Amino acid sequence: MFKVIGGRALPAARLLAPRCGVWVESVRGRKSRNDPPAKSKEGRIKLPPPVDPVEMVVMKERFTEYNLIMRALRLEFKEEVLRKKYEEETGSLAEERARQDAEEHKILMEWNGAENHRMLKIRQLRVQKETEEADQRKLEVILKRDHERQAFIQQKEQEILQLQEDAKNFITLENLDQRIEEALDRPRNYNYAVDREGRVVKRTVLD
Amino acid sequence: MPMKGRFPIRRTLEYLQKGDLIFKNRVKIMTVNYNTSGELSEGARKFVFFNIPQIQYKNPWVQVVMFKNMTPSSFLKFYLDDGEQVLVDVEGKDHQLITQHVKKILCKSEEVLHVEALAKMQESNPANFGPKKYCLKECICEVEGQVPCPGTTPLPKEFTGKYRTQMAAAQE
């Protein structure tokens, strides 16, 4: 029937005054359904508490009146809260506010659209400039390449002309004998020293 | 150990609470398209780096999505609850300019914020007792320094009405 507890907090209804310094607890309904009642309860007739009819009538009247008033007050307050909420969401003021919000939103969206339009114009200009610059650069590259090709061709032509000029002095089978005679008649001396500037410094005599 | 990443100040509460972009209730999704390279996208990149944490902190119920290198130009797109889409071109703009622009078109104004703050203060009036949903405390016994709840500790006999009526009856 009595259970010892280890110092945990419990509702007051369950705690007894600790005279012996040990906290105990009484648990209701220890016996189960089929257990017989106790010997001390033999012959006990359980009667409801006595009721005074006059007092009962008076109490009933008072309680009905009290309950009526309390219920009315509660419903009154609930209705007030609901009405406030309804007014807040779908009242005339709320509609006015919603309309104003919609108007402001429309104005702001138009402003945003104008900003986007402006950015679009700027972007178009920039893209156009970039394409023009790219075309310009391409043209320049083509011109440069043309120029280089022309210069190359001219250089090659020069070389060809030079070669043609030189070809006049080549030794061929026809003038072979003549050139041999000329070489033998005019001996050349290649024995000479050169300084750093390329000037001839001294010659040795050819024997 | 507490300093993580570049500009760890972005992770501090003080920095996040300083954010002043609080969207209207109709804004549900915010999308940012930007590029990871290029001069024109620099403002958008800075916006994403510095301002997005503040925005998400102040608007926890708005979905913020970032897309990188999907379009040649950078822009912001907002999706409202009635299906309207708001496009904001941010190519070549500075991140502060972008913030101002967005604040002007889609954020709650100062007056609205002020009114909301007042309403919130009224809600949390400590003088009101009631259900936890609407008030801070349910009963005065929950306040420190007041008489504790008789449900937990029994009241001294002198405070009970029963004892007082008994004493009054005895005196008579």
HADDOCK unambig.tbl for C-alpha pairs under 7 A between the chains (distance, minus, plus):
assign (segid A and resid 11 and name CA) (segid B and resid 151 and name CA) 6.27 0.50 0.50
assign (segid A and resid 11 and name CA) (segid B and resid 152 and name CA) 5.22 0.50 0.50
assign (segid A and resid 12 and name CA) (segid B and resid 151 and name CA) 6.56 0.50 0.50
assign (segid A and resid 12 and name CA) (segid B and resid 152 and name CA) 5.88 0.50 0.50
assign (segid A and resid 12 and name CA) (segid B and resid 153 and name CA) 5.95 0.50 0.50
assign (segid A and resid 12 and name CA) (segid B and resid 154 and name CA) 6.15 0.50 0.50
assign (segid A and resid 108 and name CA) (segid B and resid 105 and name CA) 5.36 0.50 0.50
assign (segid A and resid 109 and name CA) (segid B and resid 105 and name CA) 6.96 0.50 0.50
assign (segid A and resid 116 and name CA) (segid B and resid 88 and name CA) 6.65 0.50 0.50
assign (segid A and resid 116 and name CA) (segid B and resid 89 and name CA) 5.74 0.50 0.50
assign (segid A and resid 119 and name CA) (segid B and resid 89 and name CA) 6.97 0.50 0.50
